[in-house]
Amino acid sequence: MPTAIAKVKTLLDRLPENSHLEDIQYHLYVMEKIQRGLQRAKEEGTVSQPDVEQKFGNFLIKVFV
């Protein structure tokens, strides 16, 4: 598994040369969120689309109607 430094170096290599510090921070934030989400899905499992629609369907109808 790549180290954190290796991941950051790879990210920096992929970003344009004119990237600002805010751009780098944003991409690091998104990368971390995605990694945590994938790890959580691996550990806890996922919810199917029909289950989500069943759980939140009535709520969404009440909110947006």
Protein Blocks (a to p, Z undefined) as FASTA:
>chain_A
ZZfklmmmmmmmmpcfklcfklmmmmmmmmmmmmmmmmmmmmnopadfklmmmmmmmmmm
mmmZZ
